[in-house]
Amino acid sequence: MYPFGPGLDYVRNGWYAAGWSGDFGEALLTRTFLDEPVVLYRTSAGEAVALADRCAHRAYPLSLGTRLGDTVRCGYHGFTYDGHGRCVAIPSQQHVPAAYGVRRYPTLERGGVVWIWMGEPNAADEAALPDLHELGLTDPNFHVDVGGVNTWRNRYQLINENLLDLSHIEFLHLGTIGTPNVAASPVVTTVHPHMIEATRTIHGDQATPLHKRALGIDGSMDRTTRSLFFPPGAHVTQVLMVAPGSNARFGQPGYFGEFKQAHLITPSTAIETYYFWSIARTSHKDAQTSAFMLDAFRTVFAQDGVALEAQERSLQRDPHFHELSCKADEAALKARRLLADAMTAENTVPRPLHAVSASSSRRPQ
């Protein structure tokens, strides 16, 4: 399916966001990742659990069952599963065959996010997590506000490419974060071993009302934006704002501040995607500014959602659409190739990685 070739749908051997840490509690939560329904909860020991949301007996969703301590009892015939996916009770008989169970997906809880590995369990490797410091989730200089999750009716790659070509903010987000100088500013694209980076600097850019309210900027600024993509589904948009010509960095004269917007993209189905997002900043860390920033970026991301869902409807009307590309698409096209290569590799030779222990998914102390 567009924009990938036949037989290429998802990268499975990689970490995706299953939810923010606060999403996981005693209640059973169900989400669909990469076309697979998953039931999510947190054990009494604080461990984030992800099980296939389908009883092994007659495929009834476990999320419609009952939480009993750290186990889940199916609401249809009472088959009960522990946090490892093992069936531990069958009400209609005493003996439970050792082979009875449901799939348990590897999880890790890092940076306020519960990450899930949908591919080969023995291939799950913590080293494959995106750079949490770069995402702004663990950088001590930044105050983080969790925005939540949006669910959009569009294929996931449209979001990846939207985030890697920010020339659209001049038009789609004019009046919020967009200014008339964005699209014409040159972009430098760099492919790193585990990341794609697109950077542009707008010299003498005018501060928008958002920048004035959030950072106190009144007048012009030099604005450098770095768009980083960590396959298969994590992005950060880092925006550095300084006095014109100053080249200032954190703590130096002329430094106005920085934003880091984490965008965690998890495919649900072929035409539906979870978009987890947060906003981090280096200054004006008060609660009032947090409320303003969250409200402002809800508006910005809602504009993205409207545009992406409109794209999806257009693509479904004409699945043989032949696109045109331009220079600003370089980073997006490189991301396509990277994901397509990973999907092709998964279909041929599995990656040899180290396994993750079950305790790795416990909430950090």
VEXDREN-2710 file (C-alpha; in Angstrom, 1 decimal):
% VEXDREN-2710
k/r/px/py/pz
1/MET/0.0/0.0/0.0
2/TYR/1.2/3.5/-0.8
3/PRO/3.9/4.6/-0.4
4/PHE/5.4/1.2/0.1
5/GLY/5.6/-1.8/-2.3
6/PRO/3.4/-4.9/-2.3
7/GLY/3.7/-7.0/0.8
8/LEU/5.3/-4.2/2.9
9/ASP/3.1/-3.0/5.7
10/TYR/4.9/-2.5/9.1
11/VAL/8.3/-2.7/10.6
12/ARG/7.6/-5.2/13.4
13/ASN/11.0/-5.5/15.0
14/GLY/11.2/-2.2/16.7
15/TRP/9.8/-0.3/19.7
16/TYR/6.5/1.6/19.4
17/ALA/4.7/3.7/22.0
18/ALA/1.9/1.6/23.6
19/GLY/1.0/4.5/25.8
20/TRP/2.1/7.1/28.3
21/SER/3.0/5.7/31.7
22/GLY/-0.2/7.3/33.2
23/ASP/-2.4/5.3/30.8
24/PHE/-1.5/2.1/32.6
25/GLY/-3.3/1.2/35.8
26/GLU/-5.5/-1.4/37.3
27/ALA/-8.2/-1.1/34.6
28/LEU/-7.9/-3.2/31.4
29/LEU/-7.1/-1.0/28.4
30/THR/-7.4/-2.3/24.8
31/ARG/-5.6/-0.9/21.8
32/THR/-4.8/-2.3/18.4
33/PHE/-1.2/-2.2/17.2
34/LEU/-0.1/-3.2/13.7
35/ASP/-3.5/-4.9/13.2
36/GLU/-3.1/-6.9/16.5
37/PRO/-5.6/-6.2/19.4
38/VAL/-3.7/-5.9/22.7
39/VAL/-4.9/-5.7/26.3
40/LEU/-2.8/-3.5/28.6
41/TYR/-2.6/-3.1/32.3
42/ARG/-0.2/-2.6/35.2
43/THR/0.5/-5.3/37.8
44/SER/0.5/-4.7/41.6
45/ALA/4.4/-4.7/41.3
46/GLY/4.2/-1.9/38.8
47/GLU/5.0/-3.9/35.7
48/ALA/3.3/-2.8/32.4
49/VAL/1.8/-5.9/30.8
50/ALA/0.7/-6.3/27.1
51/LEU/-1.1/-9.5/26.1
52/ALA/-2.9/-10.6/23.0
53/ASP/-6.5/-9.4/23.5
54/ARG/-8.0/-12.8/22.5
55/CYS/-8.7/-15.7/24.7
56/ALA/-7.0/-18.9/23.4
57/HIS/-10.3/-20.8/23.9
58/ARG/-12.8/-19.2/21.7
59/ALA/-11.2/-15.8/20.8
60/TYR/-13.3/-13.7/23.1
61/PRO/-11.5/-10.4/23.8
62/LEU/-9.8/-10.5/27.2
63/SER/-10.4/-6.8/27.6
64/LEU/-14.1/-7.6/28.1
65/GLY/-13.2/-9.8/31.0
66/THR/-12.3/-9.2/34.6
67/ARG/-9.1/-8.3/36.4
68/LEU/-8.4/-10.7/39.3
69/GLY/-5.3/-9.5/41.1
70/ASP/-2.5/-9.7/38.5
71/THR/-4.5/-12.1/36.3
72/VAL/-7.2/-11.5/33.7
73/ARG/-10.3/-13.8/33.5
74/CYS/-12.0/-14.2/30.2
75/GLY/-15.6/-13.0/30.4
76/TYR/-16.9/-15.9/28.2
77/HIS/-15.8/-19.2/29.8
78/GLY/-13.6/-18.0/32.6
79/PHE/-10.2/-19.0/31.3
80/THR/-7.7/-17.0/33.4
81/TYR/-4.2/-15.7/32.3
82/ASP/-1.3/-14.4/34.4
83/GLY/0.8/-11.4/33.4
84/HIS/3.1/-13.7/31.4
85/GLY/0.2/-14.9/29.2
86/ARG/0.1/-18.3/30.8
87/CYS/-3.4/-19.9/31.4
88/VAL/-3.6/-20.6/35.1
89/ALA/-7.2/-21.6/35.5
90/ILE/-10.0/-23.3/33.5
91/PRO/-13.2/-23.4/35.6
92/SER/-14.6/-26.4/33.7
93/GLN/-11.6/-28.7/34.6
94/GLN/-8.8/-29.0/37.1
95/HIS/-5.9/-29.6/34.8
96/VAL/-4.5/-26.7/32.8
97/PRO/-2.2/-27.9/30.0
98/ALA/1.2/-26.2/30.1
99/ALA/1.0/-25.1/26.5
100/TYR/-2.2/-23.1/27.0
101/GLY/-1.7/-19.4/26.9
102/VAL/-1.8/-16.1/25.0
103/ARG/1.0/-14.1/23.5
104/ARG/2.8/-11.7/25.7
105/TYR/4.5/-8.7/24.0
106/PRO/7.8/-7.4/25.4
107/THR/7.4/-4.0/27.0
108/LEU/9.8/-1.4/28.4
109/GLU/8.9/1.7/30.4
110/ARG/11.3/4.5/29.8
111/GLY/11.0/8.3/29.6
112/GLY/7.4/8.3/30.8
113/VAL/6.4/6.0/27.9
114/VAL/5.5/2.3/27.8
115/TRP/7.1/0.9/24.7
116/ILE/5.9/-2.3/23.0
117/TRP/7.8/-4.7/20.6
118/MET/5.4/-6.3/18.2
119/GLY/7.9/-8.5/16.3
120/GLU/10.0/-11.5/17.3
121/PRO/10.1/-11.5/21.1
122/ASN/13.6/-12.8/21.3
123/ALA/14.8/-10.0/19.1
124/ALA/13.6/-7.2/21.5
125/ASP/16.6/-5.1/22.4
126/GLU/16.6/-2.1/24.7
127/ALA/19.5/-0.6/22.7
128/ALA/17.0/-0.2/19.8
129/LEU/14.9/2.4/21.8
130/PRO/14.9/5.9/20.3
131/ASP/17.1/8.5/22.0
132/LEU/15.0/9.6/24.9
133/HIS/17.3/12.6/25.6
134/GLU/16.9/13.9/22.1
135/LEU/13.1/13.4/22.3
136/GLY/13.1/15.8/25.3
137/LEU/11.7/13.1/27.6
138/THR/14.7/12.8/29.8
139/ASP/16.7/16.0/29.2
140/PRO/16.9/17.8/32.6
141/ASN/17.0/21.2/30.9
142/PHE/13.4/20.7/29.6
143/HIS/10.1/20.8/31.4
144/VAL/7.8/18.2/29.8
145/ASP/4.0/18.4/29.4
146/VAL/2.3/15.3/28.2
147/GLY/-0.3/16.2/25.6
148/GLY/-1.9/12.7/25.3
149/VAL/-2.9/10.7/22.2
150/ASN/-4.8/11.4/19.0
151/THR/-6.2/8.7/16.9
152/TRP/-6.3/9.6/13.2
153/ARG/-8.0/7.8/10.3
154/ASN/-5.0/7.7/8.0
155/ARG/-2.0/5.5/7.3
156/TYR/1.0/6.0/9.5
157/GLN/3.5/7.0/6.9
158/LEU/1.6/10.2/6.1
159/ILE/2.4/11.3/9.6
160/ASN/6.0/10.4/9.3
161/GLU/6.4/12.4/6.2
162/ASN/4.4/15.3/7.5
163/LEU/6.9/15.6/10.4
164/LEU/9.9/15.4/8.1
165/ASP/8.8/18.1/5.7
166/LEU/8.0/21.2/7.8
167/SER/7.7/23.5/4.9
168/HIS/3.9/22.9/5.4
169/ILE/3.9/25.0/8.6
170/GLU/4.0/28.2/6.5
171/PHE/0.6/27.3/5.0
172/LEU/-1.2/24.8/7.3
173/HIS/-0.1/26.5/10.6
174/LEU/0.2/30.1/9.6
175/GLY/-0.8/32.3/12.6
176/THR/0.2/29.7/15.2
177/ILE/3.8/28.3/14.5
178/GLY/4.0/29.2/10.8
179/THR/5.6/32.3/9.3
180/PRO/6.0/33.4/5.6
181/ASN/9.7/32.5/5.6
182/VAL/9.7/28.8/6.3
183/ALA/9.3/27.0/2.9
184/ALA/12.0/29.1/1.1
185/SER/14.6/28.5/3.8
186/PRO/17.2/25.8/2.8
187/VAL/17.0/22.3/4.5
188/VAL/20.0/20.1/5.2
189/THR/19.2/16.4/5.4
190/THR/21.5/14.0/7.1
191/VAL/21.2/10.2/7.4
192/HIS/22.8/8.9/10.6
193/PRO/23.2/5.2/11.5
194/HIS/19.9/5.1/13.5
195/MET/18.3/8.4/12.7
196/ILE/17.3/10.8/9.9
197/GLU/17.8/14.5/10.5
198/ALA/16.4/17.5/8.6
199/THR/17.6/21.0/9.8
200/ARG/16.7/24.5/8.6
201/THR/17.4/27.9/10.0
202/ILE/15.2/30.9/9.4
203/HIS/17.1/34.2/9.9
204/GLY/15.3/37.2/11.1
205/ASP/12.0/35.3/11.5
206/GLN/9.1/37.2/13.2
207/ALA/7.9/35.8/16.5
208/THR/4.3/34.6/16.4
209/PRO/1.8/35.2/19.2
210/LEU/2.7/31.7/20.4
211/HIS/6.4/32.5/20.7
212/LYS/5.6/35.9/22.4
213/ARG/3.4/34.3/25.0
214/ALA/5.5/31.2/25.7
215/LEU/9.0/32.7/25.6
216/GLY/8.5/36.4/25.8
217/ILE/10.0/37.1/22.4
218/ASP/9.0/40.4/21.0
219/GLY/10.3/41.1/17.5
220/SER/12.6/39.0/15.3
221/MET/14.6/35.9/16.0
222/ASP/16.7/33.3/14.3
223/ARG/14.8/30.0/14.4
224/THR/16.5/26.7/13.9
225/THR/14.4/23.6/13.6
226/ARG/15.7/20.0/13.7
227/SER/13.3/17.2/12.7
228/LEU/14.7/13.9/13.9
229/PHE/13.2/10.5/13.0
230/PHE/14.1/7.4/14.9
231/PRO/12.6/4.4/13.1
232/PRO/10.2/2.9/13.2
233/GLY/7.9/5.5/14.8
234/ALA/9.5/8.2/17.0
235/HIS/10.1/11.8/16.0
236/VAL/11.2/15.0/17.7
237/THR/10.8/18.6/16.4
238/GLN/13.4/20.7/18.2
239/VAL/13.1/24.4/17.8
240/LEU/15.9/26.7/19.0
241/MET/15.1/30.5/19.1
242/VAL/17.8/33.1/19.6
243/ALA/18.5/36.8/19.0
244/PRO/19.3/37.5/15.3
245/GLY/22.9/36.8/14.5
246/SER/23.8/35.7/18.1
247/ASN/24.2/31.9/17.6
248/ALA/23.5/31.7/21.3
249/ARG/23.0/28.4/23.1
250/PHE/21.4/27.4/26.4
251/GLY/22.2/29.8/29.2
252/GLN/24.0/32.3/26.9
253/PRO/23.0/35.9/26.2
254/GLY/20.6/36.1/23.3
255/TYR/19.2/32.6/24.0
256/PHE/15.4/32.9/24.0
257/GLY/14.5/29.2/24.5
258/GLU/13.9/25.9/22.9
259/PHE/10.9/23.6/22.3
260/LYS/11.0/19.8/21.9
261/GLN/7.9/18.2/20.6
262/ALA/7.9/14.4/20.9
263/HIS/5.8/12.7/18.3
264/LEU/5.4/8.9/18.8
265/ILE/3.7/7.3/15.8
266/THR/2.2/3.8/16.3
267/PRO/0.2/2.2/13.5
268/SER/-3.1/0.7/14.6
269/THR/-4.4/-0.6/11.3
270/ALA/-3.6/0.1/7.7
271/ILE/-5.7/3.3/7.8
272/GLU/-5.6/4.3/11.5
273/THR/-2.8/5.6/13.6
274/TYR/-2.1/6.5/17.2
275/TYR/-0.2/9.8/17.6
276/PHE/1.2/10.2/21.1
277/TRP/2.7/13.7/21.7
278/SER/4.3/15.9/24.4
279/ILE/5.7/19.4/24.5
280/ALA/9.0/20.3/26.4
281/ARG/10.6/23.7/26.8
282/THR/13.6/25.3/28.6
283/SER/12.0/28.4/30.1
284/HIS/8.8/29.8/31.4
285/LYS/8.1/26.5/33.2
286/ASP/5.1/27.7/35.2
287/ALA/1.7/26.0/35.1
288/GLN/0.0/28.8/33.2
289/THR/2.5/28.6/30.4
290/SER/2.0/24.8/30.3
291/ALA/-1.7/25.2/29.9
292/PHE/-1.2/27.7/27.2
293/MET/1.3/25.5/25.3
294/LEU/-0.9/22.4/25.5
295/ASP/-3.9/24.3/24.2
296/ALA/-1.9/25.9/21.4
297/PHE/-0.4/22.7/20.2
298/ARG/-3.7/20.8/20.4
299/THR/-4.9/23.4/17.8
300/VAL/-1.7/22.9/15.7
301/PHE/-2.0/19.1/15.8
302/ALA/-5.7/19.2/15.1
303/GLN/-4.8/21.1/11.9
304/ASP/-2.4/18.3/11.0
305/GLY/-5.1/15.6/11.7
306/VAL/-7.6/17.3/9.4
307/ALA/-5.0/17.5/6.6
308/LEU/-3.8/13.9/7.0
309/GLU/-7.2/12.4/7.1
310/ALA/-8.1/14.4/4.0
311/GLN/-5.0/12.9/2.3
312/GLU/-6.1/9.4/3.3
313/ARG/-9.6/9.9/1.8
314/SER/-8.0/11.1/-1.4
315/LEU/-5.7/8.1/-1.6
316/GLN/-8.5/5.7/-1.0
317/ARG/-10.5/7.2/-3.8
318/ASP/-7.5/6.7/-6.1
319/PRO/-5.2/4.0/-4.9
320/HIS/-3.1/4.3/-8.1
321/PHE/-2.3/8.0/-7.5
322/HIS/1.1/8.9/-9.0
323/GLU/2.7/11.6/-6.9
324/LEU/5.3/14.3/-7.7
325/SER/8.1/15.1/-5.3
326/CYS/10.3/18.1/-4.8
327/LYS/13.6/19.0/-3.0
328/ALA/11.9/19.5/0.4
329/ASP/10.8/15.8/0.3
330/GLU/14.4/14.5/0.6
331/ALA/14.1/13.5/4.3
332/ALA/10.7/11.9/3.9
333/LEU/11.8/9.9/0.9
334/LYS/14.9/8.7/2.7
335/ALA/12.6/7.6/5.6
336/ARG/10.5/5.7/3.2
337/ARG/13.5/3.8/1.8
338/LEU/14.8/3.1/5.3
339/LEU/11.5/1.6/6.5
340/ALA/11.0/-0.3/3.2
341/ASP/14.5/-1.8/3.6
342/ALA/13.7/-2.8/7.2
343/MET/10.5/-4.5/6.2
344/THR/12.2/-6.3/3.3
345/ALA/14.9/-7.5/5.7
346/GLU/12.3/-8.8/8.2
347/ASN/10.8/-10.9/5.4
348/THR/14.1/-12.5/4.7
349/VAL/16.7/-12.6/7.5
350/PRO/15.8/-12.0/11.2
351/ARG/17.9/-9.5/13.2
352/PRO/20.0/-11.1/15.9
353/LEU/19.4/-9.0/19.0
354/HIS/19.5/-9.6/22.8
355/ALA/16.3/-10.5/24.7
356/VAL/14.7/-8.2/27.3
357/SER/14.0/-9.6/30.7
358/ALA/10.4/-9.4/32.0
359/SER/11.4/-7.0/34.8
360/SER/12.5/-4.4/32.3
361/SER/8.9/-3.2/31.8
362/ARG/8.4/-2.2/35.5
363/ARG/7.9/1.5/36.2
364/PRO/11.3/3.1/36.9
365/GLN/11.7/4.0/40.6
END
